[in-house]
Amino acid sequence: MFDENKLWRERAAHRLKELGVYLRYIFNGHLVIVILFLIGMAAFYYQNWIKTLSMDFPAEVIIAAVMGLFLTYSPVYNFLLEADQVFLLPLENRLKSYFQKSGVISLVFQGYILLMVLAVLMPMYAHVSGNGFQAFFIFLIFLLVLKAWNLGVSWRMQYFVQSSVSISDMLVRFCLNAVFTFLLFKQANILFLFLFAVIFALYYRAFYIRTKKMGLKWDLLIGQEEKRIASFYRLANLFTDVPKLKDTVKRRKWLDWLINHIPFSQDKTYLYLFSRTFLRSSDYLGLFIRLTVIGGVALYFISFGIGQVVWSLLFLYLTGFQLLPLWNHHQNKLWVDLYPVAPRYKKTAFHSLLIIIMLTQAILFSLIILLKGEWMISLYVILSSSVFSYLFVYVYSKNRIKV
């Protein structure tokens, strides 16, 4: 006899156990100390920035835009597997309770994130509005109810094949979420909030009626779940080997000019391989771009000289540390072992590529500071970053990679 509740409990318990195992590796790593330091440093500058805000600062507009994004993105964690589109498809009508429980657990996890975001934004609102933190829990309750509505509508989108429907829905929901949040923090008349409640109800009912007799798109559901868990696996892979991690490859032909100069010789074989891997596979290039952009934007607004140097070194460390898995990227591919190339060339190539990447990031950080006219700080950043990159690559990484 098929028991949907038992199936959900087993799937949820297995997923939570799996996440718990990898989270232990993540939180036992010294990278967490660096991240906590970055959070502390960001909080310090954020607090000082709030003190400079005037009463006419559009805090409600910023909160509405940020909350609108977090409310609109509301995926339902369904714990489905690839084989389910074959074995569970005939039982779709008996999985109502299964998906309801998935919606509840999704609300719990995403509600916690919403709580954290509200806790970050609330000091800005309290300072500008002068209302303090008295309405914190009232705001949270309204936002949690709105998050539940977004989860319900987001689930209804799973019945549509057309991507245009989903895109249109997200745009409309973002506007509704942002306007409602703005009115909420502006403490508008309760009648306006009630009017939006009616709009929300009618909006959900419209899609409920349209999808009532439609079937779920199992391939889309499973694909989205696999993407979410793959993102977590990529994070965990920075701390330990993750056998279930699948590589994603993009051609990126427009970046070929970066490696066309590498000569076709035995001693450069691994340099070419690692360079291609960095530009094409997984999220190595995306990781480098994200950290460079975040670090660069922060450096532009940080005015404390020593803080700029420390911030740039921390982001160099984050970049270098998270690129170390590139060394083992091809460890399970037997054809790499067939290369008629001496093993020492592999280590040399990896170190060469890693220091090029880190020095490139250091130069970009230095240029951003130079644009502010702080040429002395820019010089300190490039010098300290160069020394740090050399020590990281040729001292620290030697103890982290397995030859």
C-alpha positions as CSV (number, residue, x, y, z in Angstrom):
1,M,0.0,0.0,0.0
2,F,1.4,3.4,-1.0
3,D,1.8,5.8,1.9
4,E,2.5,9.4,0.8
5,N,3.2,10.6,4.4
6,K,5.8,7.9,4.9
7,L,7.4,8.7,1.6
8,W,7.6,12.4,2.5
9,R,9.1,11.6,5.9
10,E,11.7,9.4,4.4
11,R,12.7,11.9,1.7
12,A,12.8,14.8,4.1
13,A,14.8,12.9,6.7
14,H,17.3,11.7,4.1
15,R,17.7,15.2,2.7
16,L,18.1,16.8,6.1
17,K,20.6,14.1,7.1
18,E,22.6,14.6,4.0
19,L,22.6,18.4,4.4
20,G,23.7,17.9,8.1
21,V,26.7,15.8,7.1
22,Y,28.0,18.4,4.7
23,L,27.2,21.3,7.0
24,R,29.4,19.8,9.6
25,Y,32.3,20.0,7.2
26,I,31.4,23.6,6.2
27,F,31.1,24.9,9.8
28,N,34.2,23.1,10.9
29,G,36.3,24.8,8.2
30,H,38.4,27.9,9.0
31,L,36.7,29.6,6.1
32,V,33.8,30.2,8.4
33,I,36.0,32.4,10.6
34,V,36.9,34.5,7.6
35,I,33.2,34.8,6.6
36,L,32.3,35.8,10.2
37,F,35.0,38.4,10.1
38,L,33.6,39.8,6.8
39,I,30.1,39.9,8.3
40,G,31.4,41.7,11.4
41,M,33.3,44.2,9.2
42,A,30.3,44.8,7.0
43,A,28.1,45.3,10.1
44,F,30.5,47.9,11.4
45,Y,30.4,49.9,8.2
46,Y,26.6,49.4,7.9
47,Q,26.0,50.7,11.4
48,N,28.2,53.8,10.7
49,W,26.4,54.4,7.4
50,I,23.0,54.3,9.1
51,K,24.1,57.1,11.4
52,T,24.7,59.4,8.4
53,L,21.2,58.9,7.0
54,S,18.8,61.8,7.1
55,M,15.1,61.6,7.8
56,D,14.2,62.0,4.1
57,F,16.2,59.0,3.1
58,P,14.0,56.6,1.1
59,A,14.4,53.6,3.5
60,E,10.9,52.3,2.8
61,V,11.6,52.2,-1.0
62,I,14.9,50.2,-0.4
63,I,13.2,47.8,2.0
64,A,10.3,47.3,-0.5
65,A,12.7,46.5,-3.3
66,V,14.8,44.0,-1.3
67,M,11.8,42.4,0.4
68,G,10.1,42.2,-3.0
69,L,12.9,40.1,-4.3
70,F,13.0,37.7,-1.3
71,L,9.3,37.3,-1.3
72,T,8.9,36.8,-5.1
73,Y,11.6,34.0,-5.2
74,S,9.6,31.3,-3.4
75,P,10.6,27.8,-4.6
76,V,8.9,24.8,-3.1
77,Y,11.4,22.2,-1.9
78,N,9.8,19.0,-3.1
79,F,12.6,16.4,-2.5
80,L,11.8,14.7,-5.8
81,L,14.2,12.4,-7.5
82,E,14.8,11.7,-11.2
83,A,13.1,8.3,-11.2
84,D,9.9,9.9,-9.7
85,Q,8.7,11.1,-13.1
86,V,8.3,7.4,-14.0
87,F,7.3,5.7,-10.7
88,L,5.3,8.5,-9.0
89,L,3.6,10.0,-12.1
90,P,0.7,7.6,-12.0
91,L,0.2,8.5,-8.3
92,E,0.1,12.2,-8.8
93,N,-3.5,12.5,-7.5
94,R,-2.5,10.8,-4.2
95,L,0.4,13.2,-3.5
96,K,-1.6,16.2,-2.2
97,S,-0.5,15.8,1.4
98,Y,3.1,15.2,0.2
99,F,3.3,18.5,-1.6
100,Q,1.5,20.3,1.2
101,K,4.1,19.2,3.7
102,S,6.8,20.3,1.2
103,G,5.1,23.7,1.1
104,V,5.2,24.0,4.9
105,I,8.9,23.1,5.2
106,S,9.6,25.5,2.4
107,L,7.8,28.3,4.4
108,V,9.8,27.4,7.5
109,F,13.2,27.6,5.8
110,Q,12.4,30.7,3.7
111,G,10.6,32.4,6.6
112,Y,13.8,32.1,8.6
113,I,15.7,33.8,5.8
114,L,13.0,36.5,5.7
115,L,13.5,37.0,9.4
116,M,17.3,37.5,8.9
117,V,16.7,40.0,6.1
118,L,14.2,42.0,8.1
119,A,16.6,42.0,11.1
120,V,19.3,43.5,8.8
121,L,17.0,46.2,7.3
122,M,15.1,47.1,10.4
123,P,17.8,49.3,12.0
124,M,17.8,51.5,8.8
125,Y,14.0,51.8,9.0
126,A,14.1,52.5,12.8
127,H,16.7,55.3,12.3
128,V,15.0,57.0,9.4
129,S,11.4,56.7,10.5
130,G,12.0,57.3,14.2
131,N,9.5,54.6,15.1
132,G,12.0,52.3,16.7
133,F,11.6,48.5,16.6
134,Q,8.1,48.2,18.1
135,A,6.5,47.0,14.9
136,F,9.2,44.4,14.1
137,F,7.0,41.4,14.9
138,I,3.9,42.9,13.2
139,F,5.9,43.4,10.0
140,L,7.3,39.9,10.3
141,I,3.8,38.3,10.6
142,F,2.5,40.2,7.5
143,L,5.6,39.2,5.6
144,L,5.3,35.6,6.5
145,V,1.7,35.5,5.4
146,L,2.8,37.2,2.1
147,K,5.6,34.6,1.7
148,A,3.0,31.8,2.1
149,W,0.9,33.4,-0.6
150,N,4.0,33.6,-2.9
151,L,4.7,29.9,-2.2
152,G,1.2,29.0,-3.2
153,V,1.3,31.0,-6.4
154,S,4.8,29.7,-7.2
155,W,3.5,26.2,-6.9
156,R,0.7,26.9,-9.3
157,M,3.3,28.0,-11.9
158,Q,4.6,24.4,-11.9
159,Y,1.6,23.4,-13.9
160,F,2.6,25.6,-16.9
161,V,5.1,24.6,-19.6
162,Q,5.4,28.1,-21.0
163,S,8.3,30.0,-19.5
164,S,6.6,33.3,-20.5
165,V,3.8,32.6,-17.9
166,S,6.3,32.1,-15.1
167,I,8.3,35.2,-16.1
168,S,5.2,37.3,-16.3
169,D,4.0,36.0,-12.9
170,M,7.3,36.8,-11.2
171,L,7.2,40.4,-12.6
172,V,3.6,40.9,-11.4
173,R,4.3,39.3,-8.0
174,F,7.4,41.4,-7.5
175,C,5.4,44.6,-8.1
176,L,2.6,43.5,-5.8
177,N,5.1,42.4,-3.1
178,A,7.1,45.6,-3.3
179,V,4.1,48.0,-3.3
180,F,2.5,46.1,-0.4
181,T,5.7,46.1,1.6
182,F,6.1,49.8,0.9
183,L,2.6,50.6,2.2
184,L,3.2,48.3,5.2
185,F,6.4,50.1,6.3
186,K,4.8,53.5,5.5
187,Q,2.1,52.4,7.9
188,A,-0.6,53.2,5.3
189,N,-4.3,53.1,6.0
190,I,-5.5,49.6,6.8
191,L,-8.0,49.8,4.0
192,F,-5.1,49.9,1.4
193,L,-3.7,46.7,3.0
194,F,-7.1,45.1,2.9
195,L,-7.5,46.0,-0.8
196,F,-4.2,44.3,-1.5
197,A,-5.3,41.3,0.4
198,V,-8.3,41.0,-1.9
199,I,-6.0,41.4,-4.9
200,F,-3.8,38.6,-3.6
201,A,-6.7,36.3,-3.1
202,L,-8.2,36.9,-6.5
203,Y,-4.8,36.5,-8.1
204,Y,-4.2,33.1,-6.5
205,R,-7.8,32.0,-7.3
206,A,-7.4,32.9,-11.0
207,F,-4.4,30.6,-11.3
208,Y,-5.9,27.9,-9.1
209,I,-9.0,27.7,-11.5
210,R,-6.7,27.6,-14.6
211,T,-4.6,24.8,-13.2
212,K,-7.2,22.8,-11.4
213,K,-7.5,20.2,-14.1
214,M,-3.9,20.4,-15.3
215,G,-1.1,17.9,-14.4
216,L,2.2,18.8,-12.9
217,K,5.2,19.2,-15.1
218,W,7.4,16.6,-13.4
219,D,10.5,17.1,-15.5
220,L,10.5,20.8,-14.6
221,L,9.9,20.1,-10.9
222,I,12.7,17.5,-10.8
223,G,15.1,19.8,-12.8
224,Q,14.6,22.7,-10.4
225,E,15.1,20.4,-7.4
226,E,18.4,19.1,-8.9
227,K,19.6,22.6,-9.5
228,R,19.0,23.6,-5.9
229,I,20.7,20.6,-4.4
230,A,23.6,21.0,-6.9
231,S,24.2,24.6,-5.7
232,F,24.6,23.2,-2.2
233,Y,26.9,20.4,-3.4
234,R,29.1,23.0,-5.0
235,L,29.4,24.9,-1.7
236,A,30.1,21.7,0.2
237,N,32.7,20.7,-2.4
238,L,34.9,23.5,-1.2
239,F,35.3,21.7,2.1
240,T,35.1,18.0,1.2
241,D,34.7,15.7,-1.8
242,V,31.0,15.4,-2.9
243,P,30.6,12.3,-5.1
244,K,27.1,13.3,-6.2
245,L,28.2,16.7,-7.6
246,K,27.6,16.9,-11.4
247,D,29.7,19.1,-13.6
248,T,28.1,21.7,-15.7
249,V,29.9,22.9,-18.8
250,K,29.4,26.0,-21.0
251,R,31.3,26.6,-24.2
252,R,32.1,30.3,-23.7
253,K,33.8,30.6,-27.1
254,W,34.1,34.4,-26.6
255,L,36.7,33.7,-23.9
256,D,39.0,31.6,-26.2
257,W,41.3,34.6,-26.7
258,L,42.4,34.2,-23.1
259,I,44.0,30.8,-23.7
260,N,44.9,30.9,-27.4
261,H,48.4,32.1,-26.5
262,I,49.2,28.9,-24.6
263,P,51.7,26.9,-26.7
264,F,51.0,23.3,-27.7
265,S,53.8,21.7,-25.8
266,Q,54.0,19.0,-23.2
267,D,54.9,21.3,-20.3
268,K,51.9,23.4,-21.0
269,T,49.3,20.6,-21.3
270,Y,47.9,20.9,-17.8
271,L,48.0,24.7,-18.0
272,Y,45.7,24.5,-21.0
273,L,43.5,21.9,-19.3
274,F,43.1,23.9,-16.1
275,S,42.5,27.1,-18.0
276,R,39.8,25.5,-20.1
277,T,38.2,24.1,-17.0
278,F,38.3,27.4,-15.2
279,L,36.6,29.1,-18.1
280,R,34.0,26.4,-18.9
281,S,33.2,24.1,-16.0
282,S,31.0,24.4,-13.0
283,D,31.0,27.9,-11.4
284,Y,34.7,28.7,-11.2
285,L,34.5,31.7,-13.5
286,G,31.2,32.8,-12.0
287,L,32.7,32.5,-8.5
288,F,35.6,34.7,-9.5
289,I,33.4,37.3,-11.1
290,R,31.0,37.4,-8.1
291,L,33.7,37.7,-5.5
292,T,35.5,40.4,-7.6
293,V,32.3,42.4,-8.0
294,I,31.3,42.2,-4.4
295,G,34.8,42.9,-3.1
296,G,35.2,45.8,-5.6
297,V,31.9,47.4,-4.7
298,A,32.7,47.2,-1.0
299,L,36.2,48.6,-1.6
300,Y,34.7,51.6,-3.4
301,F,32.6,52.6,-0.4
302,I,35.1,51.7,2.3
303,S,37.2,54.8,3.2
304,F,39.4,53.3,6.0
305,G,42.8,52.6,4.5
306,I,43.8,49.6,6.6
307,G,40.2,48.3,6.2
308,Q,40.6,48.4,2.4
309,V,43.8,46.4,2.5
310,V,42.4,43.8,4.9
311,W,39.2,43.6,2.8
312,S,41.1,43.0,-0.4
313,L,43.2,40.3,1.2
314,L,40.2,38.5,2.6
315,F,38.5,38.4,-0.8
316,L,41.7,37.2,-2.3
317,Y,41.8,34.4,0.3
318,L,38.1,33.5,-0.4
319,T,38.8,33.4,-4.2
320,G,42.0,31.3,-3.8
321,F,40.5,28.9,-1.3
322,Q,37.3,28.3,-3.3
323,L,39.4,27.6,-6.5
324,L,41.5,24.9,-4.8
325,P,38.9,22.2,-5.9
326,L,40.0,22.9,-9.4
327,W,43.0,20.7,-8.7
328,N,40.8,17.6,-8.3
329,H,38.3,18.5,-11.0
330,H,39.6,15.8,-13.4
331,Q,40.7,13.2,-10.8
332,N,38.0,10.7,-11.8
333,K,38.8,10.9,-15.5
334,L,41.1,8.1,-16.6
335,W,42.1,9.7,-19.9
336,V,44.0,12.5,-18.0
337,D,46.3,9.8,-16.6
338,L,47.2,8.7,-20.1
339,Y,48.8,12.1,-20.9
340,P,52.5,11.5,-21.7
341,V,53.4,14.4,-19.4
342,A,55.5,14.4,-16.3
343,P,53.4,14.8,-13.1
344,R,55.5,17.9,-12.0
345,Y,54.0,19.8,-14.9
346,K,50.5,19.4,-13.4
347,K,51.4,21.1,-10.1
348,T,53.4,23.9,-11.9
349,A,50.4,24.6,-14.2
350,F,47.9,24.7,-11.4
351,H,50.1,27.1,-9.4
352,S,50.6,29.3,-12.4
353,L,46.9,29.6,-13.2
354,L,46.0,30.2,-9.6
355,I,48.5,33.0,-9.1
356,I,47.4,34.6,-12.4
357,I,43.8,34.6,-11.3
358,M,44.6,36.0,-7.8
359,L,46.9,38.7,-9.2
360,T,44.2,39.7,-11.8
361,Q,41.8,40.2,-9.0
362,A,44.4,42.1,-6.9
363,I,45.0,44.5,-9.9
364,L,41.2,45.1,-10.3
365,F,40.9,45.9,-6.6
366,S,43.8,48.3,-6.8
367,L,42.4,50.0,-9.9
368,I,39.0,50.5,-8.1
369,I,40.8,52.2,-5.2
370,L,42.9,54.3,-7.7
371,L,39.7,55.5,-9.3
372,K,38.8,57.1,-5.9
373,G,42.1,59.1,-6.1
374,E,43.7,57.1,-3.2
375,W,46.9,56.1,-5.1
376,M,48.9,55.4,-1.9
377,I,46.2,52.9,-0.6
378,S,46.1,51.5,-4.1
379,L,49.8,50.9,-4.0
380,Y,49.6,49.2,-0.6
381,V,46.8,46.9,-1.8
382,I,48.7,45.8,-4.9
383,L,51.9,45.2,-3.0
384,S,50.3,43.3,0.0
385,S,48.0,41.4,-2.4
386,S,51.0,40.3,-4.5
387,V,52.9,39.0,-1.5
388,F,49.8,37.3,-0.1
389,S,49.0,35.7,-3.5
390,Y,52.6,34.3,-3.7
391,L,52.4,32.9,-0.1
392,F,48.9,31.5,-0.7
393,V,49.8,29.7,-3.9
394,Y,53.3,28.4,-3.2
395,V,53.1,27.8,0.6
396,Y,49.5,27.4,1.7
397,S,48.1,25.6,-1.3
398,K,50.9,23.0,-1.3
399,N,49.5,21.7,2.0
400,R,45.9,21.7,0.8
401,I,46.2,19.9,-2.6
402,K,47.0,16.2,-2.9
403,V,49.6,15.3,-5.5
